[in-house]
């Protein structure tokens, strides 16, 4: 049975908020203590501690520290499991020759929250009418009102309590029986970009979806709030005589909260736009294709010369968008495929004559002009190249086979071949 995460906004009262902050601090100190214990044992014996070893030590810690005994035991095991996974990822990166990134001690401001792994053990979710809103019970906290709604109802499995920009949210994992999502009966291909977020090519014509640019619209306000925070930090450092560990005043804390809330607002706007756009694509089209995007390569080089471009690429979140489209298409039983960019070269190839230019187009070349007489926008040409490629992929099949709903899963692009001469 598939799982789906649903985020609910929590509305604790003053007493509950104080208790939640206290629990957050306890889990943060438990994480750091467990990390310190692993480092100490390794230095003394040359051997590391396992997750099971630290769970056994947790039993003794709970007996010695009444505050830890007041927390749910399974939630403390989840915290230890997160540290265990951090070490697993560290050793994996060392083995693969990547930059390791040793697990670090976390301050209270960088510790996001804690989790529960069994519904009914330390937490219980009570959904409202028609699955909308409800109440969340937490051990030693009580009933907390929550707002939110799951698109697909299901049974609660696990829960994470997160503290973001001064607000509390609960991320509940639901086990659902089936994903109900409808798809359209048309075909389309799209080219992702920054001028237009999507340039969509269909047999009926071209469509575009504008790039909302949520981050760029708030850059001036972000700069103002960032400068205000920096100014108050320098003042606190000068008054205390310390560069680190200086006291945080109420004004500085308020400025930090304002900056964090604006960043959180931009992130919510971006996520909402990506979800709505990917849902619209799947609901309108039964066969969707695009090209493989190597986002890391797109933002790798350039330095200050590409700072603005790299910022806009990150702000548009192309990798997240493609992942959403891929998941929703699989849920709806649609055909979704990513064309091999290095073989097809959609931005370079002409959609009319299927040839490559003698001189490679630069990123600044926004118009496509070919010796065969074809002329259009660069993104339009790329979308039309992908459309021709997709139509060839679907040719030779009966319509009932192509639009059979659940007969196709997400297609892999590794086995595709270039369609030269089609």
Residue pairs with C-beta under 8 A, 6 or more apart in sequence:
1 175
1 176
1 177
2 175
2 176
2 178
2 179
3 154
3 157
3 173
3 174
3 175
3 176
4 150
4 151
4 152
4 154
4 173
4 174
4 176
4 179
5 171
5 172
5 173
5 174
6 148
6 149
6 150
6 171
6 172
6 174
7 148
7 169
7 170
7 171
7 172
8 133
8 134
8 136
8 146
8 147
8 148
8 169
8 170
8 171
8 172
9 146
9 147
9 148
9 167
9 168
9 169
10 136
10 144
10 145
10 146
10 161
10 167
10 168
10 169
10 170
11 144
11 145
11 146
11 147
12 20
12 141
12 144
12 168
16 141
16 142
16 144
17 168
19 140
19 141
20 141
20 161
20 163
20 168
21 163
23 71
23 114
23 140
23 141
23 161
24 108
24 111
24 113
24 114
24 163
25 108
26 67
26 68
26 71
27 71
27 75
27 76
27 79
27 111
27 113
27 114
28 106
28 107
28 108
28 111
30 61
30 68
30 76
30 79
30 80
31 79
31 80
31 82
31 83
31 106
31 111
32 105
32 106
33 61
34 54
34 57
34 79
34 80
34 83
35 83
35 103
35 105
36 105
37 49
37 54
37 57
38 48
38 49
38 54
38 83
38 87
41 47
41 48
41 49
42 48
42 49
48 87
49 57
50 84
51 80
51 81
51 84
54 80
54 83
54 84
55 77
55 80
58 68
58 73
58 76
58 77
58 80
61 68
62 68
62 69
62 73
62 76
63 69
68 76
70 140
71 139
71 140
72 116
72 121
72 122
72 123
72 139
72 140
73 122
74 116
74 117
74 118
74 121
74 122
75 114
75 115
75 116
75 117
75 122
77 117
78 114
78 115
78 116
78 117
79 114
79 115
82 115
83 103
86 103
87 103
89 101
90 100
90 101
90 102
90 103
93 99
93 100
93 101
94 100
112 162
112 163
112 164
113 160
113 161
113 162
113 163
114 160
114 161
115 158
115 159
115 160
115 161
116 122
116 123
116 158
116 159
116 160
116 161
117 158
118 158
119 125
119 155
119 156
119 157
119 158
119 159
122 138
122 139
123 136
123 137
123 138
123 139
123 159
124 136
124 137
124 156
125 134
125 135
125 136
125 137
125 156
125 159
125 170
125 172
126 134
126 135
126 136
126 137
127 133
127 134
127 150
127 153
128 134
128 135
130 149
131 149
131 150
131 153
132 148
132 149
133 145
133 146
133 147
133 148
133 149
134 146
135 143
135 144
135 145
135 146
136 143
136 144
136 146
136 159
136 170
137 143
137 144
138 144
138 161
146 170
150 174
152 174
152 176
152 178
152 179
152 180
153 174
153 176
154 174
154 175
154 176
154 177
155 174
155 175
155 176
156 172
156 173
156 174
156 175
157 173
157 174
157 175
158 172
158 173
159 170
159 171
159 172
159 173
160 170
160 171
161 168
161 169
161 170
162 168
162 169
162 170
162 171
164 260
164 264
165 257
165 260
165 261
165 263
165 264
166 257
166 260
166 261
167 264
179 331
181 282
181 328
181 331
181 332
182 283
182 332
183 282
183 283
183 285
183 286
183 329
183 332
183 333
183 334
183 405
184 282
184 283
184 284
184 285
184 286
185 286
185 403
186 202
186 203
186 204
186 284
186 285
186 286
186 287
187 202
187 203
187 285
187 286
187 287
187 288
187 387
187 390
187 391
187 394
188 200
188 201
188 202
188 281
188 284
188 285
188 287
188 288
188 289
188 387
189 200
189 201
189 288
189 289
189 290
189 383
189 384
189 386
189 387
189 389
189 390
190 198
190 199
190 200
190 201
190 281
190 288
190 290
190 383
190 386
191 198
191 199
191 201
191 290
191 291
191 346
191 347
191 379
191 380
191 382
191 383
191 386
192 198
192 290
192 293
192 316
192 318
192 321
192 322
193 199
193 211
193 379
194 211
194 309
194 312
194 313
194 316
195 211
195 366
195 379
196 208
196 209
196 210
196 211
196 379
197 209
197 210
197 211
197 212
197 277
197 316
198 208
198 209
198 277
199 206
199 207
199 208
199 377
199 379
199 380
199 382
199 383
200 206
200 207
200 208
200 209
200 383
201 380
201 383
201 384
201 386
201 387
202 285
202 387
203 387
203 391
206 380
206 383
209 277
211 316
212 269
212 273
213 312
213 315
214 266
214 269
214 270
214 273
214 315
215 266
215 270
215 311
215 312
215 315
216 312
216 315
218 262
218 265
218 266
221 262
222 259
222 262
222 263
225 255
225 258
225 259
225 262
226 259
228 255
229 252
229 255
229 256
229 259
232 249
232 251
232 252
232 255
233 252
236 246
236 247
236 248
236 249
236 252
237 243
237 246
239 246
240 246
240 247
248 256
270 315
270 317
274 317
274 320
274 321
274 324
275 324
277 321
278 321
278 324
278 325
278 328
279 328
281 288
281 325
281 328
282 288
282 325
282 328
282 329
282 331
282 332
282 334
283 332
285 334
286 334
286 335
286 402
286 403
287 334
287 335
287 336
287 390
287 394
287 402
288 325
288 329
288 334
288 335
288 336
288 337
289 336
289 337
289 338
289 339
289 386
289 387
289 389
289 390
289 393
290 322
290 325
290 338
290 339
290 386
291 338
291 339
291 340
291 341
291 344
291 346
291 382
291 386
292 338
292 339
292 340
292 341
292 413
293 318
293 319
293 322
293 341
294 341
295 313
295 318
295 319
298 313
299 306
299 310
299 313
299 314
302 309
302 310
322 338
325 336
326 336
326 410
329 335
329 336
329 410
330 336
330 409
330 410
333 404
333 405
333 406
333 407
333 408
334 408
335 394
335 402
335 408
335 411
336 410
336 411
337 390
337 393
337 410
337 411
337 413
337 416
338 413
339 346
339 386
339 389
339 390
339 413
339 416
340 413
340 414
340 416
340 418
343 416
343 417
343 418
344 385
344 386
344 389
344 418
344 419
345 356
346 381
346 382
346 383
346 385
346 386
346 389
347 361
347 378
347 381
347 382
348 356
348 357
348 360
348 361
349 355
349 356
349 385
350 356
350 357
350 368
350 370
350 372
350 374
350 381
350 385
351 374
351 381
351 384
351 385
351 387
351 388
352 370
352 372
352 373
352 374
353 370
353 372
353 374
354 388
354 419
354 420
354 421
354 422
355 370
355 372
357 370
361 368
361 378
365 378
366 377
366 378
367 375
367 376
367 377
367 378
368 374
368 375
368 376
368 377
368 378
368 380
368 381
369 375
374 381
376 384
388 419
388 422
389 419
389 422
392 419
392 422
393 416
394 402
401 407
402 408
